[in-house]
Each structure stands twice: as C-alpha cells, then as structure tokens.
Amino acid sequence: MRDLTSRNGGSHSTKDPEGGDFPDLMGRAGLIVVGQPWNYLSRGEARDRQSASLLLFWKKGQGLMELLPYTVSSESVSEGHPDKVCDFIADSVLDAYLQQDKNSHVACEVMCKNNLVVLGGEISSAGRVQYEDLVREAIRTIGYVDASEAFCADSVQILIAISRQSAEIDQGVSVDKNKAGEQGAGDQGMMYGYATDETPELMPMPVLLAHRLTRGLAEDRRSGKHGWIRPDAKSQVSVVYEHGAPARVSHVLVSTQHTAAIGQAGIREYVETALAPRVLGEWFTPDVQVLVNPTGSFVLGGPSADCGVTGRKIIVDTYGGAGHHGGGAFSGKDPSKVDRTGAYFCRFVARQIVKQGLAKRAEIQVAYAIGMAQPISIKVDTFGTGDERAAAALVSTFDFRPGAIIERLNLLRPIYRQTTNYGHFGRPGLPWEA
C-alpha cells in the first residue's frame, strides 16, 4: 500500500523476525491464522494449541490468495428492516431540505419502535419541512400500512428533537466563515472506498448477490404475486473464492417476515424455486445450501418487534465486509459531512483505478480534520494486484477537498433517498459510480 502523504511515498509492511513480508488474506501485511488441515504447510510450521488452527506464513509476492480457497459471507437487509426504516426517513428529511435550499446543513438521526418515531439532530436551512407528513409518507412508501400492527404509517406518534447546527461547526464548514476561505471538513475521521473487478459493477460478489435477494423480495411483495411477504427481511450469501476470484456460492440464507397464512416449508419452496433462481441466475446451483427463516417463523417483524436506529447497517451500505470501513454512517447527512462525501469520493477514485486496468482491486483511505479542507492523509492499496505506483500517481491527480468533491460529483441535490436501500455503491445512476 502507498501513503500519498508520507515524505518518501514508501510502502508499509509488517516484518517477521527473519525479515520477510507476510500478506494477510486481503493482501495486506501481517500474520494470519487459517483453519486448514495440518499437512497444508508452506513455510513455517506452527500450531496454535488452543484453537488447533494452522499458522501459515507466506512471503510477499507468493500469492497467498491464489493458493488457498476461502469463503466470504455478506448480508443485506430490506427496506422494511427497522434500521433501514430509520435511514430512509433520515434521507427523506435530507432530500426535502436540499430540494428547497441546496446549502442546507442536515444531520438527522431517527429511532423507531412500536408506534413511536423520534427525529433528532441538528439542521440549519432556509427551507421548511413538515416532519409529520414526511415521516408518514416515508413509512407508507416502505409498506407499513397494516392498521393491526403497532408500527403503521397512519397511526405512529412522532416526536421531534431538532435544533440548529452549532455555529462553531459552521465557522469551519462555510466558505465565507472559514479562516482559509474555503469549505472545511464537517468533522474529523477516516473514510474508505473500494473497488474490485470481480463483478461488472466493480463490487464484491457476496454483498452484490445478497442485495439482489432482498431487492427481489421487495419486488415480489410490491407486485402482489406473493401477498404473504411483509416488509422486514434479511439475506446472507457465502461465496467461495478460488485463485482470488469468486468460484461458487456455498450458502444462501433468507429470513423474511410473512403472514400467518404460510409456513416455513412454503417460504422455502418460494426461495428455492422462484426467488433465488430469478435473482441469482447461474450462481444458484443444486449444490447451494439454502436456509430459510431458521427459527421457523417470522410473523412479527419491523419496528413493531425490534427497535430501529439510523446508521447501524454501515457494512450493508458499503462492501459487505470485503473492504475497510471508517465507522461513519451515511444516511441523514448532507454533503458537508465527510463521513458521506469522503466515502463516496474514495469509491469513485477506487473505481477509476480498476477501470483503467491499473489493479484488479483497489482501496482508498482519506482522513480529515474538522474545519480543514486539505486531507490529513490519503492512502492507496492495490493488494498486490496491479501497479501500485501507477495507481498512486493517478490518485494524486484527484482533489479530495470537500468543496471540490461536492462540485465534481454535483452533490448538492436531493438524490439521497434513492441511496438508502440495497447499498450505496454498485448501482447505476449515482454520480460516484461513474
């Protein structure tokens, strides 16, 4: 990996006592523990006595990922999952303000449980939003309209706890108030962007397939063809990699809320004969192990059963665990918040590296200090899959200042409600996916 902010631009690695460089499963330096048979050895021979796992040591450049098969699992959640209900309401609030005032500063958090929705946060805008109408419309759009349930669009109670954004933050973010005369970052932190050539969308295969399952459930629910499907659902897909590329799907897990009119066997038949073949295509084979509603029943779901909060599905929103995450959530935050803008731009830049054939996989990290426009650091990692020097040279041509990112991607628009569900990346029409 290459740190574009270091003086010598040198790479960083972890050294073993013998002076070798050891990459982990993702190609990064470090020691790994792999549960493989005892006779599967490459260099050093050692065994962890407690876990009986083999410690494999590989020299950098030997291609560990090309030698060992491994499995990556990723999950997705539907738009009716309680946390996603909150994300959707928060992004609906953001879009409503941006529609009226593109310079709105919005930090909206949402919690929902039973018949209560709480909106909190800080918002400064020339626009005006009728929160109650907006919240009910968002819930109705998702599909919670059953009056017999506690969480229903027409009957929820809505509590508002929103104030203006702190003036001390504004003096670092606003161009006319910033000491340097340009837009500073709205907060400190680090953000990541990732891209891989294993799919046309330049996304990791496991999370891409998991999103297809939850989106397919929503499509079948909305079409009315399967009237027993309810809004809350989760999926999980396990993909086996061989020689560093997706080889086959080993497991598919679908948990979907349903009416009492159908049992586990009927839902399983639907998943195996209708949903999975349609959305997974050739990746769904007779060898795939299918798990459906493992507890046996999932009638009570959504916020009526479980509390939802914004920002709790950050891995679902990004790369399903295949890439790093800085910890900052996206939904409910306007473009001045680098948690969102920085992550979007890192994805955009990582895509360019892969699209130009400089590497098969690429990850960008950027870090900011609140109120400062110039990033603290920028790092490029191609995991040994390409020309890291060329990738670093390309990344150095991009302007990572928040104001420049906002201008380049044209982010001061009400486009965020469409990003809430089924991942913020890998979907056409979004400016950072260009």
C-alpha positions in Angstrom: 0.0 0.0 0.0 1.2 3.5 -0.6 0.7 6.6 1.6 0.5 9.6 -0.6 1.0 11.9 2.3 4.3 10.4 3.5 7.6 12.2 2.7 9.1 9.3 0.7 5.9 7.8 -0.6 7.2 4.4 0.6 5.1 1.4 1.2 4.4 -0.1 4.6 4.6 -3.7 5.7 5.0 -5.9 8.7 8.3 -7.6 9.1 8.8 -11.1 10.7 11.8 -11.9 12.8 13.5 -13.4 9.7 12.9 -10.2 7.7 10.1 -11.5 5.4 7.0 -9.6 4.5 3.7 -11.5 5.1 0.4 -10.5 3.5 -2.9 -11.4 5.0 -5.9 -12.8 3.1 -6.7 -9.3 1.7 -3.1 -8.8 0.6 -2.2 -6.6 3.5 0.9 -7.1 5.6 0.6 -9.1 8.8 0.2 -12.5 10.4 -2.9 -14.6 9.6 -4.4 -17.6 11.2 -6.1 -20.1 8.8 -8.0 -23.2 9.9 -6.7 -25.6 7.3 -5.6 -29.3 7.6 -2.3 -29.9 9.5 -0.5 -31.0 6.4 -1.3 -27.8 4.4 2.0 -26.0 5.0 4.0 -23.6 3.1 6.9 -22.2 5.1 7.0 -22.1 8.9 5.2 -24.9 10.7 3.4 -23.9 13.9 0.1 -24.7 15.5 -2.0 -22.7 17.9 -2.7 -25.2 20.7 -5.9 -23.6 21.9 -7.7 -23.4 18.5 -5.8 -26.1 16.7 -5.6 -23.7 13.8 -2.6 -23.8 11.5 -0.4 -20.6 11.3 0.5 -20.2 7.7 3.4 -17.8 6.8 3.6 -16.6 3.2 6.3 -14.4 1.7 5.1 -11.3 -0.1 4.7 -11.9 -3.8 4.0 -15.6 -3.4 0.2 -15.1 -3.9 -1.5 -16.5 -0.8 -4.9 -15.7 -2.2 -4.1 -17.8 -5.3 -3.1 -20.8 -3.2 -5.8 -21.0 -0.6 -9.6 -21.2 -1.2 -11.6 -19.1 1.2 -15.2 -18.1 1.8 -16.6 -14.6 2.2 -20.1 -14.0 3.6 -22.0 -10.8 3.3 -25.5 -9.8 4.3 -28.2 -7.4 3.1 -31.4 -6.1 4.8 -34.6 -5.0 3.2 -36.1 -1.5 3.2 -38.5 -2.7 5.9 -35.8 -3.6 8.4 -36.2 -1.3 11.4 -32.7 0.3 10.9 -33.4 0.9 7.2 -36.8 2.4 8.0 -34.8 5.0 10.1 -32.2 5.5 7.4 -35.0 6.1 4.8 -36.8 8.6 7.0 -33.5 10.4 7.6 -32.6 10.6 3.9 -36.1 11.7 3.2 -35.6 14.6 5.6 -32.3 15.5 3.9 -33.8 15.5 0.4 -36.7 17.6 1.5 -34.3 20.3 2.7 -32.0 20.1 -0.3 -35.0 20.4 -2.6 -35.6 23.9 -1.1 -32.1 25.0 -0.1 -29.0 23.3 -1.6 -26.9 24.8 1.2 -28.8 23.1 3.9 -26.8 21.6 6.7 -28.5 18.5 7.9 -27.6 15.9 10.5 -30.8 13.9 11.1 -31.0 10.8 13.3 -34.1 8.6 13.7 -35.2 6.0 16.1 -38.4 3.9 15.7 -40.1 1.4 18.0 -43.7 0.2 18.3 -45.9 3.2 17.4 -43.2 5.8 18.0 -40.8 7.6 15.7 -38.2 10.0 17.1 -36.4 12.6 14.9 -33.3 14.2 16.4 -30.4 16.1 15.2 -29.2 19.5 14.0 -30.5 21.2 10.9 -29.7 24.7 9.5 -31.6 25.6 6.4 -33.7 28.3 4.7 -36.2 25.5 3.9 -39.2 24.4 5.9 -40.3 20.8 6.3 -43.5 19.3 7.7 -41.9 16.5 9.5 -45.1 14.6 10.4 -46.3 14.5 6.8 -42.9 13.5 5.6 -42.4 10.7 8.1 -45.8 9.1 7.4 -45.2 9.3 3.6 -41.8 7.6 4.0 -43.3 4.8 6.1 -46.2 4.4 3.7 -43.7 4.1 0.8 -41.9 1.3 2.6 -45.1 -0.6 3.1 -46.1 -0.4 6.8 -49.8 0.3 6.3 -51.4 -2.5 8.3 -53.6 -0.9 10.9 -53.5 -4.0 13.1 -49.7 -3.5 13.7 -48.2 -1.1 16.2 -46.0 0.4 13.5 -48.3 1.8 10.9 -47.9 4.9 8.7 -51.3 6.4 9.7 -51.1 5.8 13.5 -47.4 6.3 14.6 -46.7 9.1 17.0 -43.8 11.4 16.0 -41.5 13.1 18.4 -39.2 15.9 17.2 -36.0 16.9 18.9 -34.1 19.0 16.3 -32.0 22.2 16.8 -29.8 24.3 14.6 -26.3 23.3 13.7 -23.6 24.6 16.1 -22.2 27.9 14.9 -18.7 26.6 15.9 -19.1 23.9 13.3 -20.5 26.3 10.7 -17.5 28.6 11.0 -15.3 25.7 9.8 -17.6 24.4 7.1 -18.9 27.6 5.5 -16.7 29.2 2.9 -17.4 32.8 4.0 -16.6 32.0 7.6 -13.7 29.5 7.3 -10.3 31.1 8.1 -8.8 29.7 4.9 -11.7 31.0 2.8 -12.7 27.5 1.6 -15.1 24.8 2.7 -13.6 22.7 5.5 -14.5 19.2 6.5 -17.6 18.9 8.7 -15.9 16.5 11.1 -12.7 14.6 11.6 -12.4 10.9 10.7 -11.2 8.5 8.0 -13.2 7.1 5.1 -12.6 4.3 2.7 -13.6 3.4 -0.9 -13.1 0.0 -2.5 -13.5 -1.5 -6.0 -12.8 -4.9 -7.5 -13.0 -6.3 -11.0 -14.8 -9.5 -9.8 -18.2 -8.1 -11.0 -19.2 -5.7 -13.8 -20.4 -3.3 -11.0 -16.9 -3.4 -9.6 -18.4 -4.6 -6.3 -17.6 -7.7 -4.2 -19.7 -10.6 -5.3 -21.1 -11.7 -1.9 -22.8 -8.4 -1.0 -24.0 -7.8 -4.5 -25.8 -11.2 -4.5 -27.2 -10.6 -1.0 -28.7 -7.2 -2.2 -30.3 -9.0 -5.1 -32.2 -11.3 -2.8 -33.6 -8.6 -0.5 -34.5 -6.4 -3.5 -36.1 -9.4 -5.1 -38.2 -10.0 -2.0 -39.4 -6.3 -2.2 -40.2 -6.6 -5.8 -42.3 -9.7 -5.3 -44.1 -8.1 -2.3 -44.9 -5.0 -4.3 -46.1 -6.9 -7.3 -48.8 -8.7 -5.2 -47.7 -12.0 -6.7 -46.7 -13.2 -3.2 -49.1 -11.4 -0.9 -47.8 -13.2 2.2 -44.4 -11.3 2.1 -44.1 -8.5 4.6 -41.5 -5.6 4.5 -38.9 -6.8 7.0 -36.3 -9.2 5.7 -32.6 -10.1 5.7 -30.4 -12.2 3.4 -26.9 -13.6 3.6 -24.7 -15.1 0.8 -21.5 -17.1 1.2 -19.2 -17.1 -1.8 -16.2 -19.5 -2.2 -13.1 -17.9 -3.8 -10.5 -19.9 -5.6 -7.4 -18.3 -7.1 -8.6 -15.0 -5.8 -11.9 -15.0 -7.7 -15.5 -16.0 -7.0 -15.9 -19.7 -7.9 -19.3 -20.7 -6.4 -22.0 -19.9 -3.9 -21.9 -22.3 -0.9 -24.8 -20.9 1.2 -27.9 -18.7 0.8 -29.8 -17.5 3.9 -33.1 -15.7 3.6 -35.2 -14.6 6.6 -38.3 -12.8 5.6 -41.3 -11.5 7.6 -44.6 -13.2 6.5 -48.2 -13.5 7.3 -49.5 -16.4 9.4 -51.1 -17.9 6.2 -47.8 -19.5 5.1 -45.4 -21.8 6.9 -41.6 -22.3 6.7 -41.9 -25.1 4.0 -43.9 -22.8 1.7 -41.5 -20.0 2.1 -38.6 -22.3 1.4 -40.2 -23.5 -1.8 -40.6 -19.9 -2.9 -37.0 -19.1 -2.2 -35.6 -22.3 -3.9 -37.9 -22.3 -7.0 -38.7 -18.6 -7.6 -36.7 -16.0 -5.8 -33.1 -17.4 -5.8 -33.2 -18.7 -9.4 -34.5 -15.4 -10.7 -32.2 -13.0 -8.9 -29.0 -15.2 -8.6 -29.1 -16.8 -12.0 -26.2 -19.1 -12.7 -24.8 -18.6 -9.2 -27.7 -20.6 -7.8 -26.9 -24.2 -8.3 -28.2 -27.5 -6.8 -25.1 -27.6 -4.6 -26.1 -24.4 -2.8 -27.2 -24.9 0.8 -30.4 -22.9 1.4 -31.5 -21.7 4.8 -34.9 -20.1 5.2 -36.3 -18.5 8.4 -34.1 -20.7 10.6 -36.2 -20.0 13.7 -39.2 -21.5 12.0 -41.5 -18.4 12.0 -41.1 -14.6 11.3 -44.6 -13.1 11.6 -43.9 -10.3 14.0 -41.3 -8.0 12.4 -40.3 -4.5 11.6 -40.3 -1.7 14.2 -43.3 -3.4 15.9 -40.9 -6.1 17.0 -37.5 -4.5 17.0 -36.1 -1.0 17.7 -34.5 0.7 14.7 -31.8 3.4 14.7 -30.0 5.3 11.9 -26.5 4.3 11.0 -26.5 0.7 12.2 -26.1 -1.0 8.8 -22.8 0.6 7.6 -21.4 -2.7 6.3 -24.6 -3.5 4.4 -24.4 0.0 3.0 -20.8 -0.4 1.7 -18.9 -3.6 0.7 -20.2 -6.3 2.9 -17.0 -6.5 4.9 -14.7 -7.0 1.9 -13.2 -3.6 2.3 -12.4 -1.4 5.3 -14.9 1.0 6.9 -14.1 4.2 8.8 -17.1 3.8 11.1 -19.2 6.8 9.9 -22.7 6.3 8.7 -24.2 8.0 5.6 -28.0 8.5 5.9 -29.3 11.8 7.2 -26.1 13.7 6.5 -25.7 16.5 3.9 -22.7 16.6 1.6 -20.7 18.8 4.0 -20.3 15.7 6.2 -17.2 13.9 5.0 -18.4 10.7 6.5 -20.6 10.5 3.4 -18.9 12.7 0.9 -15.4 11.3 1.5 -16.5 7.7 1.3 -18.4 8.4 -1.9 -15.3 10.0 -3.5 -13.0 7.3 -2.3 -15.3 4.8 -4.1 -15.2 7.0 -7.2 -11.4 7.1 -7.2 -11.0 3.4 -6.5 -13.3 2.7 -9.5 -11.0 4.7 -11.8 -8.0 2.6 -10.8 -9.8 -0.6 -11.6 -11.5 0.7 -14.7 -8.1 1.9 -16.1 -6.7 -1.6 -15.5 -4.1 -0.4 -13.0 -5.2 -3.1 -10.5 -7.7 -5.8 -10.0 -8.6 -4.5 -6.6 -8.1 -1.0 -5.1 -8.9 0.7 -1.8 -8.5 4.3 -0.9 -8.4 5.8 2.6 -8.7 9.5 3.3 -8.6 11.3 6.6 -9.8 14.8 7.6 -9.6 17.3 10.5 -12.8 19.3 11.2 -12.7 22.7 9.6 -9.8 21.9 7.3 -10.1 21.5 3.6 -6.9 19.6 2.8 -7.0 15.9 3.9 -4.6 14.9 6.7 -3.7 11.7 4.7 -4.5 9.7 1.6 -3.6 6.1 1.2 -3.8 3.7 -1.8 -3.8 -0.1 -1.5 -3.9 -2.4 -4.5 -3.3 -5.6 -2.5 -0.6 -6.7 -4.8 -3.0 -7.0 -7.8 -1.5 -4.3 -10.0 0.8 -1.4 -10.5 0.7 0.4 -7.1 3.0 3.2 -8.2 0.8 4.0 -11.2 -2.3 3.8 -9.0 -0.8 6.2 -6.5 0.1 8.6 -9.4 -3.5 8.5 -10.6 -4.9 9.1 -7.1 -2.6 12.1 -6.7 -4.4 13.9 -9.6 -7.7 14.0 -7.7 -8.8 16.8 -5.5 -10.0 15.5 -2.1 -11.1 18.8 -0.6 -14.8 18.6 0.4 -15.8 21.6 -1.7 -14.0 20.1 -4.8 -15.7 16.7 -4.2 -19.1 18.3 -3.9 -18.6 20.3 -7.1 -17.2 17.4 -9.1 -19.9 14.9 -8.2 -22.7 17.6 -8.1 -23.8 16.5 -4.6 -26.0 19.5 -3.6 -29.1 17.8 -5.0 -32.0 15.7 -3.4 -30.6 12.4 -4.6 -30.0 10.6 -1.3 -33.3 8.9 -0.6 -32.6 6.6 -3.6 -29.3 5.6 -2.0 -30.7 4.3 1.3 -31.5 0.7 0.4 -29.6 -2.2 -1.2 -26.2 -0.5 -0.9 -24.8 3.0 -1.7 -22.4 1.5 -4.2 -22.6 -0.6 -7.3 -25.8 0.9 -8.6 -26.1 2.9 -11.9 -27.1 6.5 -12.0 -25.2 7.6 -8.9 -22.5 10.2 -9.6 -19.8 8.4 -7.7 -20.5 5.2 -9.8 -19.4 7.0 -13.0 
